[in-house]
Amino acid sequence: MNDIQMVDLKGQYRKIEGEVDKAIKEVILNSSFINGPQVKSFKEDLKNYLNCNHVITCGNGTDALQIALMALNLNPGDEIITSTFTFIATAEVISLLKLKPVFVDVDTNNFNILPAEIEKVISPKTKAIIPVHLYGQCAPMEEILSLASKYNLHVIEDTAQAIGANYTFKDGTKKKAGTIGTIGTTSFFPSKNLGCYGDGGAIFTNDDQLAEKMTMICNHGSRIKYNHEIVGVNSRLDSIQAAVLSVKLKSLDSYSEARAYSASLYSKFLENVEWIETPVIEGYSDHVFHQYTLKVLNGDRDKLKKHLSDLNIPSMIYYPKPLHKQEAFTAFKSGTFPNSDDLESKVLSLPMHTELNEESIYYITNTIKSFK
Ligand SMILES: *Cc1c(COP(=O)(O)O)cnc(C)c1O
């Protein structure tokens, strides 16, 4: 058994090769590289898929977060609450805009931000919460929304890892991740669940005014060419990426199912390994398994990683250093984060993609069991 990859984008491409090649060629033949008809139709496709009022495409998932924050009329020093256990992009844009990131610890079972901890750090300067739907499972949005309405805060969902996941409210209502808060953002980085063949991102909202403002911000603060009402940025999804995404969006639900099936096999094969904790699936959210992340409880996570790597099995640590420990955020590290401090030495993400087969998962889990 060799050639197990963390992510297999080539294998996925092989199955949609004809359609993707044709879509890309069409962009080239029309030379409609920027803002071509493919961008417009992808926005429409994604809007229908997510069942929301507005989709705005942009250059990447980091820009999406930045543009969302820029649209909210915030002032320097305003506080934005987010998870400490996430990718740097989530918090980087907060400090870039001279706002203050306030970090909150995560739940040890589902790796998502803890509502009870959010409430403890809310101050008169708090303006927004950015929950991250980490690894493909939604943060507890119902609790977060009720805090947001109690304290009059915006909610920006970082949906970079969870596009396609459904959130189920206590009354049975379902909504797609990214369409629950004030604004949702996502990334189409190639290895994300809906990835393009380069960089890309998008922003979702049901608010007409915010949609109009964010569309302007993406386009140099302009509605009418050479007329600039506000200061914006240049951030757009190019037509080739939009063309690829429209093809891939049709398979997103089956991609999510393939990931969830692989995850269920991993969890079944690792069921009786007492020093391993497999992912917990919360009742209120689908898990679209952007990552399949174990907790290694015996203190030997790094040795296990090496053991796997010696037998040609890749694995990754997301994330080895929570944001409150990053040098870039030295100025913002108030508070204690015992769960994240604990998780950083336990988490291990196994190969996860749409082309994984049972044989590989069997081999990977047996290799884990043979460790010690
Ligand atoms: C990937 C990712 C981003 C950033 O997306 P880019 O397209 O790489 O800018 C932001 N937040 C999270 C949680 C991510 O996983």
The ligand as an ORCA input file, in Angstrom:
! r2SCAN-3c Opt
* xyz 0 1
  C      -8.526     28.360      4.608
  C      -9.080     29.185      5.699
  C      -9.183     30.575      5.627
  C      -8.528     31.398      4.543
  O      -8.813     31.095      3.250
  P      -7.813     31.538      2.066
  O      -8.623     31.320      0.842
  O      -6.613     30.663      2.148
  O      -7.477     32.973      2.264
  C      -9.812     31.250      6.645
  N     -10.305     30.608      7.708
  C     -10.216     29.274      7.839
  C     -10.808     28.617      9.043
  C      -9.587     28.518      6.854
  O      -9.500     27.186      6.998
*
